[in-house]
């Protein structure tokens, strides 16, 4: 895998983030719900790190969703590198896998 530095700050409109989901997911949620909760946790983390209001909609790219579910509901990835693009006029943040 390529190395991506976290280039996303609160003021920028696009960049990369690395999310370490291992403990956030595996300790809190039952095995059958881990992949579904991972998608929600990613949206929460993007909102938290960028300090986005509740008015902002966080859209997860289907490719990222497929990557999360590729190993089944019980074993989502522990580490995810994502690309986030924020449209402040439309109040939408799009999350896609870093490629």
Gaussian input, Z-matrix of N, CA and C with variables (Angstrom, degrees):
# hf/3-21g

backbone

0 1
 N
 C     1     B1
 C     2     B2     1     A1
 N     3     B3     2     A2     1     D1
 C     4     B4     3     A3     2     D2
 C     5     B5     4     A4     3     D3
 N     6     B6     5     A5     4     D4
 C     7     B7     6     A6     5     D5
 C     8     B8     7     A7     6     D6
 N     9     B9     8     A8     7     D7
 C    10    B10     9     A9     8     D8
 C    11    B11    10    A10     9     D9
 N    12    B12    11    A11    10    D10
 C    13    B13    12    A12    11    D11
 C    14    B14    13    A13    12    D12
 N    15    B15    14    A14    13    D13
 C    16    B16    15    A15    14    D14
 C    17    B17    16    A16    15    D15
 N    18    B18    17    A17    16    D16
 C    19    B19    18    A18    17    D17
 C    20    B20    19    A19    18    D18
 N    21    B21    20    A20    19    D19
 C    22    B22    21    A21    20    D20
 C    23    B23    22    A22    21    D21
 N    24    B24    23    A23    22    D22
 C    25    B25    24    A24    23    D23
 C    26    B26    25    A25    24    D24
 N    27    B27    26    A26    25    D25
 C    28    B28    27    A27    26    D26
 C    29    B29    28    A28    27    D27
 N    30    B30    29    A29    28    D28
 C    31    B31    30    A30    29    D29
 C    32    B32    31    A31    30    D30
 N    33    B33    32    A32    31    D31
 C    34    B34    33    A33    32    D32
 C    35    B35    34    A34    33    D33
 N    36    B36    35    A35    34    D34
 C    37    B37    36    A36    35    D35
 C    38    B38    37    A37    36    D36
 N    39    B39    38    A38    37    D37
 C    40    B40    39    A39    38    D38
 C    41    B41    40    A40    39    D39
 N    42    B42    41    A41    40    D40
 C    43    B43    42    A42    41    D41
 C    44    B44    43    A43    42    D42
 N    45    B45    44    A44    43    D43
 C    46    B46    45    A45    44    D44
 C    47    B47    46    A46    45    D45
 N    48    B48    47    A47    46    D46
 C    49    B49    48    A48    47    D47
 C    50    B50    49    A49    48    D48
 N    51    B51    50    A50    49    D49
 C    52    B52    51    A51    50    D50
 C    53    B53    52    A52    51    D51
 N    54    B54    53    A53    52    D52
 C    55    B55    54    A54    53    D53
 C    56    B56    55    A55    54    D54
 N    57    B57    56    A56    55    D55
 C    58    B58    57    A57    56    D56
 C    59    B59    58    A58    57    D57
 N    60    B60    59    A59    58    D58
 C    61    B61    60    A60    59    D59
 C    62    B62    61    A61    60    D60
 N    63    B63    62    A62    61    D61
 C    64    B64    63    A63    62    D62
 C    65    B65    64    A64    63    D63
 N    66    B66    65    A65    64    D64
 C    67    B67    66    A66    65    D65
 C    68    B68    67    A67    66    D66
 N    69    B69    68    A68    67    D67
 C    70    B70    69    A69    68    D68
 C    71    B71    70    A70    69    D69
 N    72    B72    71    A71    70    D70
 C    73    B73    72    A72    71    D71
 C    74    B74    73    A73    72    D72
 N    75    B75    74    A74    73    D73
 C    76    B76    75    A75    74    D74
 C    77    B77    76    A76    75    D75
 N    78    B78    77    A77    76    D76
 C    79    B79    78    A78    77    D77
 C    80    B80    79    A79    78    D78
 N    81    B81    80    A80    79    D79
 C    82    B82    81    A81    80    D80
 C    83    B83    82    A82    81    D81
 N    84    B84    83    A83    82    D82
 C    85    B85    84    A84    83    D83
 C    86    B86    85    A85    84    D84
 N    87    B87    86    A86    85    D85
 C    88    B88    87    A87    86    D86
 C    89    B89    88    A88    87    D87
 N    90    B90    89    A89    88    D88
 C    91    B91    90    A90    89    D89
 C    92    B92    91    A91    90    D90
 N    93    B93    92    A92    91    D91
 C    94    B94    93    A93    92    D92
 C    95    B95    94    A94    93    D93
 N    96    B96    95    A95    94    D94
 C    97    B97    96    A96    95    D95
 C    98    B98    97    A97    96    D96
 N    99    B99    98    A98    97    D97
 C   100   B100    99    A99    98    D98
 C   101   B101   100   A100    99    D99
 N   102   B102   101   A101   100   D100
 C   103   B103   102   A102   101   D101
 C   104   B104   103   A103   102   D102
 N   105   B105   104   A104   103   D103
 C   106   B106   105   A105   104   D104
 C   107   B107   106   A106   105   D105
 N   108   B108   107   A107   106   D106
 C   109   B109   108   A108   107   D107
 C   110   B110   109   A109   108   D108
 N   111   B111   110   A110   109   D109
 C   112   B112   111   A111   110   D110
 C   113   B113   112   A112   111   D111
 N   114   B114   113   A113   112   D112
 C   115   B115   114   A114   113   D113
 C   116   B116   115   A115   114   D114
 N   117   B117   116   A116   115   D115
 C   118   B118   117   A117   116   D116
 C   119   B119   118   A118   117   D117
 N   120   B120   119   A119   118   D118
 C   121   B121   120   A120   119   D119
 C   122   B122   121   A121   120   D120
 N   123   B123   122   A122   121   D121
 C   124   B124   123   A123   122   D122
 C   125   B125   124   A124   123   D123
 N   126   B126   125   A125   124   D124
 C   127   B127   126   A126   125   D125
 C   128   B128   127   A127   126   D126
 N   129   B129   128   A128   127   D127
 C   130   B130   129   A129   128   D128
 C   131   B131   130   A130   129   D129
 N   132   B132   131   A131   130   D130
 C   133   B133   132   A132   131   D131
 C   134   B134   133   A133   132   D132
 N   135   B135   134   A134   133   D133
 C   136   B136   135   A135   134   D134
 C   137   B137   136   A136   135   D135
 N   138   B138   137   A137   136   D136
 C   139   B139   138   A138   137   D137
 C   140   B140   139   A139   138   D138
 N   141   B141   140   A140   139   D139
 C   142   B142   141   A141   140   D140
 C   143   B143   142   A142   141   D141
 N   144   B144   143   A143   142   D142
 C   145   B145   144   A144   143   D143
 C   146   B146   145   A145   144   D144
 N   147   B147   146   A146   145   D145
 C   148   B148   147   A147   146   D146
 C   149   B149   148   A148   147   D147
 N   150   B150   149   A149   148   D148
 C   151   B151   150   A150   149   D149
 C   152   B152   151   A151   150   D150
 N   153   B153   152   A152   151   D151
 C   154   B154   153   A153   152   D152
 C   155   B155   154   A154   153   D153
 N   156   B156   155   A155   154   D154
 C   157   B157   156   A156   155   D155
 C   158   B158   157   A157   156   D156
 N   159   B159   158   A158   157   D157
 C   160   B160   159   A159   158   D158
 C   161   B161   160   A160   159   D159
 N   162   B162   161   A161   160   D160
 C   163   B163   162   A162   161   D161
 C   164   B164   163   A163   162   D162
 N   165   B165   164   A164   163   D163
 C   166   B166   165   A165   164   D164
 C   167   B167   166   A166   165   D165
 N   168   B168   167   A167   166   D166
 C   169   B169   168   A168   167   D167
 C   170   B170   169   A169   168   D168
 N   171   B171   170   A170   169   D169
 C   172   B172   171   A171   170   D170
 C   173   B173   172   A172   171   D171
 N   174   B174   173   A173   172   D172
 C   175   B175   174   A174   173   D173
 C   176   B176   175   A175   174   D174
 N   177   B177   176   A176   175   D175
 C   178   B178   177   A177   176   D176
 C   179   B179   178   A178   177   D177
 N   180   B180   179   A179   178   D178
 C   181   B181   180   A180   179   D179
 C   182   B182   181   A181   180   D180
 N   183   B183   182   A182   181   D181
 C   184   B184   183   A183   182   D182
 C   185   B185   184   A184   183   D183
 N   186   B186   185   A185   184   D184
 C   187   B187   186   A186   185   D185
 C   188   B188   187   A187   186   D186
 N   189   B189   188   A188   187   D187
 C   190   B190   189   A189   188   D188
 C   191   B191   190   A190   189   D189
 N   192   B192   191   A191   190   D190
 C   193   B193   192   A192   191   D191
 C   194   B194   193   A193   192   D192
 N   195   B195   194   A194   193   D193
 C   196   B196   195   A195   194   D194
 C   197   B197   196   A196   195   D195
 N   198   B198   197   A197   196   D196
 C   199   B199   198   A198   197   D197
 C   200   B200   199   A199   198   D198
 N   201   B201   200   A200   199   D199
 C   202   B202   201   A201   200   D200
 C   203   B203   202   A202   201   D201
 N   204   B204   203   A203   202   D202
 C   205   B205   204   A204   203   D203
 C   206   B206   205   A205   204   D204
 N   207   B207   206   A206   205   D205
 C   208   B208   207   A207   206   D206
 C   209   B209   208   A208   207   D207
 N   210   B210   209   A209   208   D208
 C   211   B211   210   A210   209   D209
 C   212   B212   211   A211   210   D210
 N   213   B213   212   A212   211   D211
 C   214   B214   213   A213   212   D212
 C   215   B215   214   A214   213   D213
 N   216   B216   215   A215   214   D214
 C   217   B217   216   A216   215   D215
 C   218   B218   217   A217   216   D216
 N   219   B219   218   A218   217   D217
 C   220   B220   219   A219   218   D218
 C   221   B221   220   A220   219   D219
 N   222   B222   221   A221   220   D220
 C   223   B223   222   A222   221   D221
 C   224   B224   223   A223   222   D222
 N   225   B225   224   A224   223   D223
 C   226   B226   225   A225   224   D224
 C   227   B227   226   A226   225   D225
 N   228   B228   227   A227   226   D226
 C   229   B229   228   A228   227   D227
 C   230   B230   229   A229   228   D228
 N   231   B231   230   A230   229   D229
 C   232   B232   231   A231   230   D230
 C   233   B233   232   A232   231   D231
 N   234   B234   233   A233   232   D232
 C   235   B235   234   A234   233   D233
 C   236   B236   235   A235   234   D234
 N   237   B237   236   A236   235   D235
 C   238   B238   237   A237   236   D236
 C   239   B239   238   A238   237   D237
 N   240   B240   239   A239   238   D238
 C   241   B241   240   A240   239   D239
 C   242   B242   241   A241   240   D240
 N   243   B243   242   A242   241   D241
 C   244   B244   243   A243   242   D242
 C   245   B245   244   A244   243   D243
 N   246   B246   245   A245   244   D244
 C   247   B247   246   A246   245   D245
 C   248   B248   247   A247   246   D246
 N   249   B249   248   A248   247   D247
 C   250   B250   249   A249   248   D248
 C   251   B251   250   A250   249   D249
 N   252   B252   251   A251   250   D250
 C   253   B253   252   A252   251   D251
 C   254   B254   253   A253   252   D252
 N   255   B255   254   A254   253   D253
 C   256   B256   255   A255   254   D254
 C   257   B257   256   A256   255   D255
 N   258   B258   257   A257   256   D256
 C   259   B259   258   A258   257   D257
 C   260   B260   259   A259   258   D258
 N   261   B261   260   A260   259   D259
 C   262   B262   261   A261   260   D260
 C   263   B263   262   A262   261   D261
 N   264   B264   263   A263   262   D262
 C   265   B265   264   A264   263   D263
 C   266   B266   265   A265   264   D264
 N   267   B267   266   A266   265   D265
 C   268   B268   267   A267   266   D266
 C   269   B269   268   A268   267   D267
 N   270   B270   269   A269   268   D268
 C   271   B271   270   A270   269   D269
 C   272   B272   271   A271   270   D270
 N   273   B273   272   A272   271   D271
 C   274   B274   273   A273   272   D272
 C   275   B275   274   A274   273   D273
 N   276   B276   275   A275   274   D274
 C   277   B277   276   A276   275   D275
 C   278   B278   277   A277   276   D276
 N   279   B279   278   A278   277   D277
 C   280   B280   279   A279   278   D278
 C   281   B281   280   A280   279   D279
 N   282   B282   281   A281   280   D280
 C   283   B283   282   A282   281   D281
 C   284   B284   283   A283   282   D282
 N   285   B285   284   A284   283   D283
 C   286   B286   285   A285   284   D284
 C   287   B287   286   A286   285   D285
 N   288   B288   287   A287   286   D286
 C   289   B289   288   A288   287   D287
 C   290   B290   289   A289   288   D288
 N   291   B291   290   A290   289   D289
 C   292   B292   291   A291   290   D290
 C   293   B293   292   A292   291   D291
 N   294   B294   293   A293   292   D292
 C   295   B295   294   A294   293   D293
 C   296   B296   295   A295   294   D294

   B1=1.4525
   B2=1.5232
   B3=1.2996
   B4=1.4455
   B5=1.5215
   B6=1.3219
   B7=1.4529
   B8=1.5253
   B9=1.3004
   B10=1.4505
   B11=1.5148
   B12=1.2959
   B13=1.4557
   B14=1.5158
   B15=1.3104
   B16=1.4550
   B17=1.5226
   B18=1.3200
   B19=1.4562
   B20=1.5145
   B21=1.3009
   B22=1.4578
   B23=1.5196
   B24=1.3214
   B25=1.4561
   B26=1.5222
   B27=1.2908
   B28=1.4646
   B29=1.5218
   B30=1.3374
   B31=1.4572
   B32=1.5199
   B33=1.3291
   B34=1.4629
   B35=1.5271
   B36=1.3293
   B37=1.4603
   B38=1.5153
   B39=1.3237
   B40=1.4562
   B41=1.5188
   B42=1.3380
   B43=1.4517
   B44=1.5170
   B45=1.3282
   B46=1.4612
   B47=1.5176
   B48=1.3334
   B49=1.4620
   B50=1.5195
   B51=1.3150
   B52=1.4539
   B53=1.5204
   B54=1.3236
   B55=1.4615
   B56=1.5174
   B57=1.3164
   B58=1.4590
   B59=1.5218
   B60=1.3060
   B61=1.4587
   B62=1.5201
   B63=1.3142
   B64=1.4540
   B65=1.5109
   B66=1.3049
   B67=1.4660
   B68=1.5178
   B69=1.3277
   B70=1.4681
   B71=1.5205
   B72=1.3096
   B73=1.4591
   B74=1.5245
   B75=1.3082
   B76=1.4636
   B77=1.5231
   B78=1.3143
   B79=1.4637
   B80=1.5286
   B81=1.3248
   B82=1.4592
   B83=1.5193
   B84=1.3288
   B85=1.4572
   B86=1.5158
   B87=1.3429
   B88=1.4648
   B89=1.5309
   B90=1.3320
   B91=1.4673
   B92=1.5253
   B93=1.3009
   B94=1.4639
   B95=1.5296
   B96=1.3280
   B97=1.4631
   B98=1.5241
   B99=1.3176
   B100=1.4597
   B101=1.5239
   B102=1.3175
   B103=1.4688
   B104=1.5296
   B105=1.3299
   B106=1.4647
   B107=1.5258
   B108=1.3141
   B109=1.4597
   B110=1.5248
   B111=1.3203
   B112=1.4605
   B113=1.5200
   B114=1.3132
   B115=1.4624
   B116=1.5270
   B117=1.3202
   B118=1.4600
   B119=1.5252
   B120=1.3259
   B121=1.4630
   B122=1.5265
   B123=1.3304
   B124=1.4628
   B125=1.5264
   B126=1.3185
   B127=1.4649
   B128=1.5274
   B129=1.3272
   B130=1.4633
   B131=1.5239
   B132=1.3343
   B133=1.4602
   B134=1.5250
   B135=1.3247
   B136=1.4684
   B137=1.5233
   B138=1.3300
   B139=1.4678
   B140=1.5248
   B141=1.3199
   B142=1.4610
   B143=1.5219
   B144=1.3201
   B145=1.4643
   B146=1.5181
   B147=1.3306
   B148=1.4622
   B149=1.5200
   B150=1.3163
   B151=1.4616
   B152=1.5274
   B153=1.3159
   B154=1.4586
   B155=1.5209
   B156=1.3119
   B157=1.4635
   B158=1.5187
   B159=1.3296
   B160=1.4623
   B161=1.5251
   B162=1.3325
   B163=1.4610
   B164=1.5302
   B165=1.3275
   B166=1.4606
   B167=1.5211
   B168=1.3218
   B169=1.4559
   B170=1.5250
   B171=1.3185
   B172=1.4621
   B173=1.5232
   B174=1.3336
   B175=1.4636
   B176=1.5200
   B177=1.3200
   B178=1.4619
   B179=1.5232
   B180=1.3239
   B181=1.4581
   B182=1.5298
   B183=1.3330
   B184=1.4716
   B185=1.5329
   B186=1.3156
   B187=1.4683
   B188=1.5332
   B189=1.3349
   B190=1.4653
   B191=1.5242
   B192=1.3163
   B193=1.4615
   B194=1.5275
   B195=1.3185
   B196=1.4607
   B197=1.5307
   B198=1.3349
   B199=1.4587
   B200=1.5405
   B201=1.3212
   B202=1.4653
   B203=1.5253
   B204=1.3271
   B205=1.4590
   B206=1.5221
   B207=1.3322
   B208=1.4695
   B209=1.5274
   B210=1.3139
   B211=1.4664
   B212=1.5220
   B213=1.3161
   B214=1.4537
   B215=1.5173
   B216=1.3222
   B217=1.4608
   B218=1.5196
   B219=1.3317
   B220=1.4578
   B221=1.5227
   B222=1.3275
   B223=1.4637
   B224=1.5240
   B225=1.3211
   B226=1.4631
   B227=1.5330
   B228=1.3251
   B229=1.4647
   B230=1.5292
   B231=1.3182
   B232=1.4642
   B233=1.5193
   B234=1.3275
   B235=1.4571
   B236=1.5236
   B237=1.3182
   B238=1.4597
   B239=1.5208
   B240=1.3163
   B241=1.4584
   B242=1.5199
   B243=1.3261
   B244=1.4624
   B245=1.5223
   B246=1.3254
   B247=1.4573
   B248=1.5213
   B249=1.3206
   B250=1.4640
   B251=1.5231
   B252=1.3210
   B253=1.4620
   B254=1.5220
   B255=1.3337
   B256=1.4599
   B257=1.5260
   B258=1.3170
   B259=1.4604
   B260=1.5226
   B261=1.3201
   B262=1.4623
   B263=1.5297
   B264=1.3252
   B265=1.4678
   B266=1.5247
   B267=1.3347
   B268=1.4662
   B269=1.5301
   B270=1.3440
   B271=1.4674
   B272=1.5215
   B273=1.3511
   B274=1.4590
   B275=1.5215
   B276=1.3240
   B277=1.4643
   B278=1.5206
   B279=1.3341
   B280=1.4577
   B281=1.5153
   B282=1.3277
   B283=1.4589
   B284=1.5248
   B285=1.3451
   B286=1.4639
   B287=1.5261
   B288=1.3224
   B289=1.4663
   B290=1.5211
   B291=1.3162
   B292=1.4650
   B293=1.5142
   B294=1.3085
   B295=1.4654
   B296=1.5052
   A1=109.57
   A2=115.10
   A3=119.78
   A4=109.41
   A5=114.76
   A6=119.81
   A7=109.23
   A8=116.91
   A9=122.46
   A10=107.55
   A11=115.73
   A12=119.11
   A13=108.25
   A14=115.56
   A15=119.44
   A16=107.73
   A17=116.28
   A18=121.19
   A19=112.23
   A20=116.55
   A21=120.06
   A22=109.70
   A23=115.95
   A24=120.59
   A25=108.29
   A26=116.52
   A27=120.42
   A28=112.44
   A29=116.70
   A30=120.38
   A31=113.39
   A32=117.77
   A33=119.80
   A34=110.98
   A35=114.63
   A36=120.01
   A37=113.20
   A38=117.98
   A39=120.12
   A40=109.80
   A41=114.64
   A42=119.62
   A43=111.22
   A44=114.89
   A45=122.16
   A46=110.77
   A47=115.51
   A48=122.94
   A49=109.07
   A50=116.34
   A51=121.97
   A52=107.13
   A53=116.10
   A54=120.98
   A55=109.28
   A56=116.06
   A57=121.71
   A58=106.83
   A59=115.28
   A60=121.28
   A61=113.85
   A62=118.38
   A63=121.78
   A64=114.41
   A65=116.95
   A66=119.97
   A67=112.32
   A68=116.66
   A69=119.67
   A70=111.14
   A71=117.31
   A72=121.70
   A73=111.81
   A74=117.53
   A75=121.09
   A76=114.03
   A77=118.21
   A78=119.70
   A79=112.78
   A80=116.87
   A81=119.21
   A82=114.99
   A83=117.20
   A84=119.62
   A85=112.08
   A86=117.16
   A87=120.39
   A88=110.30
   A89=116.89
   A90=120.64
   A91=115.05
   A92=118.97
   A93=120.95
   A94=113.60
   A95=117.97
   A96=120.93
   A97=112.98
   A98=118.38
   A99=120.61
   A100=114.01
   A101=118.48
   A102=120.06
   A103=110.80
   A104=116.72
   A105=119.87
   A106=110.60
   A107=116.52
   A108=120.32
   A109=111.89
   A110=117.65
   A111=121.32
   A112=110.40
   A113=117.37
   A114=121.27
   A115=109.92
   A116=117.14
   A117=121.01
   A118=111.52
   A119=116.94
   A120=120.97
   A121=110.35
   A122=117.35
   A123=120.60
   A124=109.96
   A125=117.26
   A126=120.67
   A127=111.06
   A128=117.70
   A129=121.45
   A130=111.36
   A131=117.17
   A132=121.11
   A133=111.59
   A134=116.98
   A135=120.12
   A136=109.54
   A137=116.79
   A138=120.18
   A139=111.42
   A140=116.73
   A141=120.93
   A142=111.42
   A143=117.39
   A144=120.38
   A145=113.05
   A146=117.11
   A147=120.21
   A148=112.68
   A149=116.01
   A150=122.36
   A151=111.24
   A152=115.32
   A153=121.29
   A154=109.44
   A155=115.87
   A156=121.11
   A157=110.17
   A158=115.26
   A159=120.36
   A160=111.59
   A161=116.50
   A162=120.62
   A163=111.54
   A164=116.99
   A165=121.10
   A166=110.18
   A167=114.94
   A168=121.48
   A169=107.67
   A170=116.94
   A171=121.48
   A172=107.56
   A173=115.79
   A174=121.25
   A175=109.38
   A176=116.11
   A177=122.16
   A178=108.05
   A179=115.69
   A180=121.84
   A181=110.06
   A182=118.98
   A183=120.68
   A184=113.18
   A185=116.94
   A186=120.44
   A187=110.98
   A188=116.86
   A189=120.88
   A190=110.24
   A191=116.83
   A192=121.18
   A193=110.54
   A194=116.39
   A195=120.97
   A196=111.03
   A197=116.22
   A198=120.74
   A199=110.79
   A200=116.79
   A201=121.25
   A202=110.65
   A203=117.15
   A204=122.23
   A205=113.28
   A206=119.17
   A207=121.67
   A208=113.06
   A209=118.04
   A210=121.18
   A211=112.29
   A212=116.60
   A213=120.60
   A214=112.09
   A215=115.67
   A216=121.47
   A217=112.46
   A218=117.46
   A219=120.72
   A220=114.05
   A221=118.62
   A222=120.99
   A223=113.05
   A224=118.62
   A225=118.47
   A226=109.66
   A227=118.10
   A228=119.99
   A229=111.69
   A230=115.71
   A231=120.30
   A232=112.20
   A233=116.14
   A234=121.83
   A235=107.95
   A236=116.62
   A237=120.97
   A238=108.60
   A239=114.90
   A240=120.87
   A241=106.90
   A242=115.60
   A243=119.42
   A244=110.84
   A245=114.48
   A246=123.19
   A247=106.73
   A248=116.49
   A249=121.35
   A250=109.02
   A251=115.61
   A252=121.41
   A253=107.89
   A254=116.13
   A255=121.69
   A256=109.23
   A257=116.10
   A258=122.21
   A259=106.18
   A260=116.07
   A261=120.36
   A262=112.63
   A263=118.08
   A264=120.41
   A265=111.01
   A266=115.90
   A267=120.94
   A268=112.07
   A269=116.39
   A270=123.38
   A271=111.77
   A272=114.70
   A273=122.02
   A274=108.69
   A275=116.25
   A276=122.41
   A277=107.31
   A278=116.58
   A279=121.77
   A280=108.63
   A281=116.32
   A282=122.48
   A283=108.25
   A284=115.88
   A285=121.76
   A286=108.59
   A287=117.81
   A288=118.70
   A289=110.60
   A290=116.54
   A291=120.74
   A292=107.82
   A293=116.20
   A294=118.35
   A295=111.80
   D1=144.60
   D2=177.40
   D3=-72.70
   D4=157.98
   D5=177.96
   D6=-94.08
   D7=130.48
   D8=176.50
   D9=-123.94
   D10=131.33
   D11=173.61
   D12=-88.49
   D13=153.16
   D14=176.07
   D15=-71.00
   D16=105.52
   D17=-176.40
   D18=-106.47
   D19=5.95
   D20=-176.20
   D21=-96.74
   D22=123.84
   D23=175.39
   D24=-117.35
   D25=174.91
   D26=-177.03
   D27=-64.95
   D28=-26.20
   D29=-176.48
   D30=-90.94
   D31=-21.72
   D32=-176.02
   D33=-82.02
   D34=161.21
   D35=-177.56
   D36=-103.05
   D37=-10.04
   D38=176.51
   D39=-156.49
   D40=152.19
   D41=179.82
   D42=167.00
   D43=-174.36
   D44=-175.82
   D45=-108.06
   D46=146.86
   D47=173.83
   D48=-134.03
   D49=147.33
   D50=172.62
   D51=-113.70
   D52=122.78
   D53=-179.67
   D54=-111.37
   D55=125.75
   D56=175.53
   D57=-98.34
   D58=106.63
   D59=-170.42
   D60=-101.22
   D61=-5.72
   D62=-172.09
   D63=-48.82
   D64=-62.59
   D65=-177.49
   D66=-73.66
   D67=-33.84
   D68=-179.44
   D69=-59.43
   D70=-35.86
   D71=-175.03
   D72=-95.92
   D73=-49.53
   D74=-170.14
   D75=-70.13
   D76=-28.94
   D77=-178.96
   D78=-87.09
   D79=-26.21
   D80=-172.36
   D81=-95.81
   D82=-29.00
   D83=-169.57
   D84=-119.61
   D85=147.70
   D86=177.93
   D87=-67.48
   D88=155.31
   D89=-173.84
   D90=-53.72
   D91=-41.29
   D92=-174.94
   D93=-71.64
   D94=-12.95
   D95=-176.94
   D96=-111.82
   D97=5.29
   D98=-172.23
   D99=-65.64
   D100=-44.58
   D101=-178.07
   D102=-66.73
   D103=-40.24
   D104=179.18
   D105=-64.21
   D106=-40.59
   D107=179.69
   D108=-71.73
   D109=-27.74
   D110=179.25
   D111=-60.37
   D112=-41.48
   D113=179.24
   D114=-61.56
   D115=-42.65
   D116=179.62
   D117=-68.65
   D118=-38.09
   D119=179.36
   D120=-65.71
   D121=-38.55
   D122=177.82
   D123=-61.33
   D124=-44.88
   D125=178.72
   D126=-62.40
   D127=-41.03
   D128=178.49
   D129=-64.73
   D130=-41.85
   D131=-179.54
   D132=-65.66
   D133=-39.82
   D134=177.75
   D135=-63.29
   D136=-44.03
   D137=177.26
   D138=-61.02
   D139=-43.06
   D140=-177.13
   D141=-68.14
   D142=-47.37
   D143=-176.04
   D144=-68.99
   D145=-31.75
   D146=-179.42
   D147=-97.64
   D148=-2.23
   D149=-177.70
   D150=53.37
   D151=53.11
   D152=178.30
   D153=-88.32
   D154=144.49
   D155=177.91
   D156=-70.95
   D157=169.94
   D158=176.08
   D159=-68.91
   D160=-17.34
   D161=178.66
   D162=-68.09
   D163=-26.42
   D164=-179.11
   D165=-72.26
   D166=136.43
   D167=175.54
   D168=-98.55
   D169=129.09
   D170=177.97
   D171=-102.74
   D172=115.09
   D173=-178.74
   D174=-103.02
   D175=129.12
   D176=178.07
   D177=-96.79
   D178=125.97
   D179=179.81
   D180=-62.57
   D181=140.75
   D182=179.56
   D183=-58.07
   D184=-30.60
   D185=178.57
   D186=-66.16
   D187=-39.57
   D188=176.79
   D189=-67.72
   D190=-41.40
   D191=178.02
   D192=-60.53
   D193=-42.11
   D194=178.69
   D195=-65.01
   D196=-37.61
   D197=178.77
   D198=-64.76
   D199=-39.57
   D200=179.77
   D201=-66.26
   D202=-42.59
   D203=-176.29
   D204=-84.73
   D205=-5.23
   D206=-173.94
   D207=-61.79
   D208=-28.38
   D209=-179.25
   D210=-100.11
   D211=11.44
   D212=178.29
   D213=96.62
   D214=173.90
   D215=-176.73
   D216=-72.00
   D217=-26.65
   D218=-173.42
   D219=-87.99
   D220=-20.12
   D221=-173.00
   D222=-128.18
   D223=66.89
   D224=175.29
   D225=-70.24
   D226=160.21
   D227=-179.56
   D228=-61.98
   D229=147.57
   D230=179.22
   D231=-83.51
   D232=-25.72
   D233=-177.32
   D234=-131.76
   D235=128.47
   D236=-179.87
   D237=-130.91
   D238=131.06
   D239=172.84
   D240=-103.25
   D241=124.25
   D242=-175.19
   D243=-125.72
   D244=157.50
   D245=174.56
   D246=-111.98
   D247=127.06
   D248=-177.24
   D249=-118.09
   D250=131.74
   D251=175.65
   D252=-125.27
   D253=124.90
   D254=-175.58
   D255=-110.10
   D256=128.48
   D257=173.45
   D258=-109.29
   D259=102.30
   D260=-173.62
   D261=-73.65
   D262=-25.77
   D263=177.94
   D264=-71.66
   D265=-43.55
   D266=-179.74
   D267=-84.24
   D268=-11.46
   D269=-177.49
   D270=59.31
   D271=50.63
   D272=-179.68
   D273=-133.36
   D274=134.99
   D275=172.20
   D276=-116.89
   D277=124.18
   D278=-178.99
   D279=-104.67
   D280=129.87
   D281=-178.47
   D282=-114.65
   D283=126.06
   D284=-179.72
   D285=-134.76
   D286=161.06
   D287=176.63
   D288=-68.90
   D289=143.75
   D290=176.04
   D291=-73.64
   D292=126.84
   D293=-178.90
   D294=-132.56

